[in-house]
């Protein structure tokens, strides 16, 4: 059976029972980003590409959502209406709706073409920290400082379920590619929970992080789940863990950043995993063997990362209010993102 793209993360640097690997910095991919997007006046907490990749949305502590053209780096629209920091943004699978979550406790749904707010969803009793659409767009998940995950019908704005179980505020939610599972990270409770979004039940609690869990992301095949964490004061908890959602086991732990991991994101092919950190870097990992293949010196605290659907661009949002676009083609040091990688990823799904 093929092991691509999921080998043992241990490699020559492995140690420990869970494939824990020590820090081995990768080569510098570039000394500067290819594009710098300026316009926000405070921290950029979230970035997300549209399904076509023709637009990039960003949410900021300046209470605005901005839409950008990645091709020329120009801001094409500024969406205002939230009463406090915008912590999260997500496009629907069709690209016809943009959701934003805010510390004003609301979720807004926008028409990204016209720039109008078409609905405001309320129900959370504390800040909304993360939003994510299901793969077909029938559900919108939101995670909040009120320790709950809510599921919404984006068509009518009604809450269709509330998931409880975390004992600390929610930092991240993500649907699996099939939509049959929903992952959530509970920050200070140091767990990742897996939910059945149809039955509204918790099916697994993943433990092993030794610091706040900040972010979760499924691989494009859904065969792996990555999670990033905050350290314990001595950076011993600053790690990325890889889980097998089929049996709820941690299959690898990668320690590389010198401060907490704020965000993780898979490339569309699953050929790379990006992790952004408070240490001012983005690291690119090879999920096949766990090696760090590139280090992007972002020079400012990284709060969020996202790949374009084509895999060409990686966007990073920063403490100072900037967004940086990094060209990921070719994808060093092995092969570029492309059809071959996508085919192998698809074959991995079929074999699973």
N, C-alpha and C positions, 0 to 999 in steps of 0.2 A: 504493500500500500504506500502510495506517495505521501511523504511528510511535508511537501511544500504547501503553504509557506510557513509551517509551524514545526520547527525543529526544537531541540533542547536549547534553551537560552544560555545554558552554562558555558559551552565552548571551552577555550583554554583558560578563561578567566573565572570559571565557575567555582562556587563554594557553597556549602550548605545543602540541605535536603531539598529545597525548593528551587534549585538552580540559581541561587543568588549570585549575581556577578558584581564584582567591584568596579569602581569608576575607571574607565579606559577612554579618555576623550578621543573623539574622532577628528579627522582633518577639518580644517576650516573650509567651508564651502564657498564663502564669500566674505570679504571684509565689510561690504556694504549691501543693504537690500537693493533690489532692482528698482523699486518704487517706494516713495514715502508719501503717505496720504495725510495731509494736515487739514484740520478744520474743527475738530473737537477741542473743547477748552478744559477738559479734565479727563480722568482715566477712561480708557476704552476697556469695558468689561467683557464685551462679546463681539464676535464677528461671524458672519455666515454668508456663504455664496448661494446665489439662486441656482436652481437645478440646471439652467443652461450655462451658468458661469458668467453671464453678461452683466450681472449686478453683484455687488458686495454690500451687505448691510452691516452696520455697526451700532452698538448701543453703548452709551457713555454715562459717566457720573454727572455730565452736564445736563442730564434729563432729556437728551435728544436721541433720535435714531437718524442716521445718515445713510443714504444710498449712494454708492460710488460706481463708476465705470472702471473696472480693473484694467481695461485696455490703455486708457490714458491717465488714470489716477485722479480723474476729476469727480467732485461731488456733484451729483445730479439732482439731489433732493434732500431736504432736512425735514423730518417728521417730528412735530412737537405736540404735546398734549399730556404727557406724563408729568406728574407733580414732583417727581424725585428721580433718583438715579435709575438708569436703564441698565439692567444687569444681564439680560439675555435676549437673543434674537434668533428666529428660526423661520425659514421659508417652508411653505407647504410643498408637497411633492410636485404639484403642478406649477408652482411658482406664482400662483394667482393670489396668494395670501401671505402676509408677513406677520408673525406674532412677536410681541415684545413683552418682557416681564420687567417689573420695576419694584423698587423699594417702597413705592406708594401703595403696594399691596394689590395692584391690578395687573391684568394682562390686556393689552390692546391688540386688535386685529386690524391690519392696514391693507389697503389696496396699493401694492407697490408701483403700479403704473400711474395711477392718479394721485397717490400720496395722501388719500383721505383715510381717516380712522373710520372703520365700518362697524366696530363693536368694541365694547369694554367689558371684560369679564371680571367679576368680583366674587369674593368668597373666602379667599385666604385672609387670615388675621394677622399676618406679618409679611415681611418682604418676600417677593417672588424672585427666586435666584436662578431659575433655569426653566426653559420651555423647549418642547420637542414635539414635532408632528409624527404620527405613525406613518409607516411606509406608503399607505394609500390615502392618507390625509383624513380618515374618518374620525380620528381622535387627536386631541392635543393634550399632552401631559405637562404639568407644571409642578415644580418643587419649590418649597417655601421654608422660610425661617420658622414657620409655625409647626415644623416637623412633619408635615403631611405632603403627600403627592395627590394632586387632583387630576381627574380626567374629564375633558370637556368635549362636547360636540361643537366643532367650529362652525357648523352650519347655522345653529340657532343660539350658540353661546351658553348652552345649559351645561351645568356640572352633572356628569353621569356617574361619578364615583369618587370616593375619597379613600386613599390608602394610608393606613396608620401602622406604626411599628417602630419607626426610627425614634431615638430618644434625644436627638440633637437636630439642629437645623439642616435642611437639605441644601446641597450645593450643586448637584448635577443630576439630570435625568436623560436617558437615552433609550430609544426603542431598538430592538433587534431588527435585522433586515426583513424578517418575515412578519414582524409585528406581534409575534406570540409571546414575547417577553419584553419587559420594561425593567431597566436597571436604574437604581437611584443610589446616590452616595450620601451618607448621613454625617459627614464632617466629624464632629467630636465623638460620636459613638463609634468611630473607626470601622464602620461596616459598609458593605455594599449589599443591597437587597435586590433580589430578583422577584418580579411580580408577574402574575398572569393578568394582563390588563382586561381580559374578557370576564374572567371569574372574579376579578378584584381581590385576589388572594396573594399572599406572599408565599413563594415556592422555595426560596432559599435565602439564607443569610451568610454572606461570605466574610469571614474574619481572617485576620492576619496582619493588617496594617497596624503600625505602632504609633501613628499620628493621624491627624484629621484627614479624612478622605475628601479630596477637592474636586475630582472629575472622573467621569466614566465615558467609555466609547466602545461600541461593538465594532469588530472587524467587518469588512464588506460581506464576508461569507456568513458571519454570525457564529463562527466556530470558536472565536476568542473574544474576551472582554478585557479591556485595559482599564486600569484605575490608577490615578495619581494621588500622592499624599503629601501632607505637611509633616515636618519633622518634629522632634521632641525637644528642641532647644540646642541639641548638639548635631543636628542634621542627620541623625541615625535613622529617622523615619522618612527622609526625603527619598521616595522611591516610586517606581512604576511597577505594578504587579500585573501579571497576565493570568487570566482565569479561563477554565474550560466550563462554559455555561451548561454543558450537557451533564457533567457530574459534579459541578460546583467546587472543583478543586483548583487551587493555585498551582500553576504549572511553571511559573518563573517569577523572579523578583530581580529588578534591575536598579541598581543604585549608581547614579552618575552626577546629578546636579549637586551643587554646593548649598542650595537653599530649596525651599519647598517647591514641589511641582504643582503648578496652578492649573494646567490644562493638558489634555492628551487628545490626539486625533489621528485616525488612520488615513492613509492616502486611499484614493478610490480603488486602486488595484489590490490594496492590502500589502503592498511591497515595502511600505515604510510606515513607521509610527513616529509622530512628532510629539515631543513633550516640551512645554514652555514652563519657565521657572522664574521665581523671584530673583534668581541670581543673574538675570539679564541675558540668558541664553535660550536658544531653542536647540534641542538635540534631536537628530534623526537616527532612529534605530532600525536595524534590519531584524524583523520579527523571526526570520528563519534561524538565526544563530545568536541573536541578542547583542550583536556588536553595535557600537555607536559609529555610524558611518560618516557623520558630518556634524559639525558644531556651528551654529549661526550666532555670531556675536552681536546680539540685538542691542546691547549697551543701555538697556532700560528694562525695568521689571516687566516681565511678560505676564499678561493676565488672561490671554485667550489665544487659541490657534485654530485654523481651519484650512483644509485643502479645497481648491477649486475642483469641480466635478471632472475636469479633464486631467487633473493631476499636475497641470503646468505650474500653478501658483500655490504657494503657502502664504497665508495671511497671518500676521501676529499683531495683537493689540496690546498697548503699553500704558504704563502708569502715567506717563507724561501727556497722554492724549493723542499719540500718533498711531498710525497703522502702517506696518511695513509689509511689502510684498516681495517674496523671494521666488526666483525662478528655479523650479525643480527639474527642468529638462536641460541636459540629460541628468539622470538621477545617479550621482556618483556613490560608490565607486564601481558599481556593477553595471546593470543595464538600465536604460531609461524606462519611465512609465510608458506603457504601450499595450498593444493588442495582445502580445504574448503573455504579459503579466495578468491581464484580465482573463484570458482563456484559462491559465493555470489556476487562478483564483476560482473561476467557475467550476473547473474540474474538481477542485478541492471540496467545494460545496456538494457536488454530485456524489463524491465518494464518501462523504461524511455519513 
